[in-house]
């Protein structure tokens, strides 16, 4: 059994001015399912299923189900049993296959009221509250890196969760850190 480690090593968090904070959540539990039967499988497992692709649905226990298409869903912070089932590598049900997003993607989280303004320096998608409300997901480029951005609440505040290929995690972390530093200097 291999032990997971963060692709960012010792980098765990930075805090900037204006309440901005960047955290590494790469070791948080997540798994996924893909296939024609994925939506029905999640319903059978008592997970809420987003109504459309590129949406995020809270589960009620601090976890989320993220829809990337009609056939691909990620469970963010799922219970340990679901993760164990997905790690067996076999079909979970008819036309339902596990996804290993725990191993493939780093998970960064950007918090703070001006997070959309910071992201505007790195991303061409409008991530303001009006254009990108909580529960929204977008698959786009951030600092020229293919990323998934999910807007959700963490406690009482909104945050952006960013998912990026593990091999590019350090680069994206440094780009976000530079953007936060630049934003701190400009305010």
C-alpha positions as CSV (number, residue, x, y, z in Angstrom):
1,X,0.0,0.0,0.0
2,X,1.4,3.4,-1.0
3,X,1.2,6.4,1.2
4,X,0.0,9.5,-0.6
5,X,2.0,12.7,-0.3
6,X,1.2,16.2,-1.5
7,X,2.9,17.2,-4.8
8,X,3.6,20.5,-3.0
9,X,5.7,19.0,-0.3
10,X,5.9,21.2,2.7
11,X,3.8,24.0,1.2
12,X,0.5,23.9,3.1
13,X,-0.9,27.4,3.2
14,X,-0.1,31.1,2.6
15,X,-2.1,34.0,4.0
16,X,-2.1,37.4,2.2
17,X,-3.7,40.7,3.0
18,X,-7.4,41.3,2.5
19,X,-8.3,37.9,4.0
20,X,-6.8,36.0,1.0
21,X,-5.6,32.5,1.8
22,X,-4.3,29.6,-0.3
23,X,-4.3,26.1,1.1
24,X,-3.1,22.7,-0.2
25,X,-5.9,20.2,0.2
26,X,-4.3,17.6,-2.0
27,X,-4.4,15.0,0.7
28,X,-8.1,15.4,1.3
29,X,-10.2,12.4,0.3
30,X,-11.8,12.4,-3.1
31,X,-12.8,9.8,-5.7
32,X,-15.0,9.7,-8.8
33,X,-17.1,7.6,-11.1
34,X,-17.5,7.7,-14.8
35,X,-19.8,5.9,-17.3
36,X,-23.3,5.8,-18.7
37,X,-24.6,4.5,-15.3
38,X,-22.7,6.9,-13.1
39,X,-25.6,9.2,-12.2
40,X,-27.9,6.3,-11.3
41,X,-25.1,4.6,-9.3
42,X,-24.6,7.8,-7.2
43,X,-28.4,8.1,-6.6
44,X,-28.3,4.4,-5.5
45,X,-25.5,5.2,-3.1
46,X,-27.5,8.1,-1.6
47,X,-25.4,10.9,-3.1
48,X,-27.1,14.0,-4.4
49,X,-26.5,14.4,-8.2
50,X,-26.1,17.8,-9.7
51,X,-28.8,18.7,-12.2
52,X,-26.4,19.5,-15.0
53,X,-22.7,19.3,-15.9
54,X,-20.3,21.7,-14.3
55,X,-22.2,22.0,-11.1
56,X,-21.4,21.1,-7.5
57,X,-23.9,19.7,-5.0
58,X,-23.4,19.6,-1.2
59,X,-24.0,16.2,0.4
60,X,-25.1,17.6,3.8
61,X,-22.1,16.2,5.7
62,X,-19.4,18.7,4.5
63,X,-18.7,16.8,1.3
64,X,-19.7,17.6,-2.3
65,X,-20.5,15.9,-5.6
66,X,-19.0,17.6,-8.6
67,X,-20.4,17.0,-12.0
68,X,-17.9,17.4,-14.9
69,X,-20.3,15.9,-17.5
70,X,-23.4,13.8,-17.7
71,X,-21.1,10.7,-17.2
72,X,-18.4,11.9,-14.9
73,X,-18.7,12.8,-11.2
74,X,-16.2,13.5,-8.5
75,X,-17.0,13.0,-4.8
76,X,-15.0,15.5,-2.7
77,X,-14.3,14.3,0.8
78,X,-16.3,11.1,0.5
79,X,-16.6,8.5,3.3
80,X,-13.8,6.0,3.6
81,X,-15.9,3.1,2.4
82,X,-16.7,4.8,-1.0
83,X,-13.0,5.5,-1.5
84,X,-12.1,1.9,-0.7
85,X,-14.6,0.6,-3.2
86,X,-13.3,2.9,-5.9
87,X,-9.7,1.8,-5.3
88,X,-10.4,-1.8,-6.2
89,X,-10.1,-0.9,-9.9
90,X,-13.0,-3.0,-11.1
91,X,-16.4,-1.8,-12.4
92,X,-18.5,-0.6,-9.5
93,X,-21.7,-1.4,-11.4
94,X,-22.9,-1.9,-15.0
95,X,-21.3,0.9,-17.0
96,X,-19.8,2.6,-13.9
97,X,-16.0,2.8,-13.5
98,X,-13.9,4.4,-10.7
99,X,-11.8,7.5,-11.3
100,X,-8.6,8.0,-9.4
101,X,-8.7,11.8,-9.1
102,X,-7.0,11.5,-5.6
103,X,-3.9,10.4,-7.5
104,X,-4.1,12.5,-10.6
105,X,-5.1,15.9,-9.4
106,X,-3.8,18.3,-6.8
107,X,-6.4,20.3,-4.9
108,X,-5.8,23.9,-4.0
109,X,-8.2,26.2,-2.3
110,X,-8.3,30.0,-2.6
111,X,-10.3,31.9,0.0
112,X,-11.0,35.5,0.7
113,X,-13.4,38.2,-0.5
114,X,-11.2,39.4,-3.4
115,X,-10.6,35.9,-4.7
116,X,-12.4,36.6,-8.0
117,X,-10.2,39.7,-8.6
118,X,-7.0,37.7,-7.9
119,X,-8.2,35.0,-10.3
120,X,-8.9,37.6,-13.0
121,X,-5.2,38.1,-13.3
122,X,-4.7,34.4,-14.1
123,X,-7.9,33.3,-15.8
124,X,-10.0,34.6,-18.7
125,X,-13.3,33.4,-17.1
126,X,-15.4,35.8,-15.1
127,X,-15.4,34.3,-11.6
128,X,-17.4,37.1,-10.0
129,X,-20.3,36.1,-7.8
130,X,-22.8,37.3,-10.4
131,X,-21.3,35.3,-13.2
132,X,-20.0,32.3,-11.2
133,X,-22.3,31.7,-8.1
134,X,-21.7,29.1,-5.5
135,X,-22.3,25.6,-6.9
136,X,-20.7,26.5,-10.2
137,X,-17.9,24.5,-11.8
138,X,-15.7,25.5,-14.8
139,X,-13.1,23.7,-16.7
140,X,-10.6,26.3,-18.0
141,X,-7.1,27.6,-18.1
142,X,-5.5,29.2,-15.1
143,X,-2.0,30.6,-15.7
144,X,-2.0,28.6,-19.0
145,X,-2.7,25.3,-17.0
146,X,-5.8,23.3,-17.6
147,X,-7.7,23.4,-14.3
148,X,-11.1,22.8,-12.8
149,X,-12.5,25.5,-10.6
150,X,-15.4,24.9,-8.2
151,X,-17.1,27.7,-6.2
152,X,-18.5,26.5,-2.9
153,X,-18.9,27.5,0.7
154,X,-16.4,26.6,3.3
155,X,-17.9,27.4,6.7
156,X,-19.6,30.8,6.2
157,X,-17.4,32.0,3.4
158,X,-17.1,31.2,-0.3
159,X,-14.0,29.6,-1.7
160,X,-12.6,28.4,-5.0
161,X,-11.3,24.9,-5.1
162,X,-8.9,24.4,-8.0
163,X,-8.0,21.0,-9.3
164,X,-4.9,20.6,-11.5
165,X,-2.7,17.8,-12.7
166,X,-0.3,16.9,-9.9
167,X,2.7,17.5,-12.2
168,X,1.7,21.1,-12.5
169,X,0.7,21.8,-8.9
170,X,3.9,23.6,-7.9
171,X,3.7,25.9,-10.9
172,X,0.1,26.8,-10.3
173,X,0.8,27.3,-6.5
174,X,3.6,29.7,-7.4
175,X,1.4,31.6,-10.0
176,X,-1.4,31.9,-7.4
177,X,1.1,33.0,-4.7
178,X,2.4,35.7,-7.1
179,X,-1.1,36.9,-7.9
180,X,-2.0,37.1,-4.2
181,X,1.3,39.1,-3.5
182,X,0.6,41.4,-6.5
183,X,-2.9,42.0,-5.3
184,X,-1.7,42.8,-1.8
185,X,0.7,45.4,-3.2
186,X,-1.9,47.0,-5.4
187,X,-4.5,47.6,-2.7
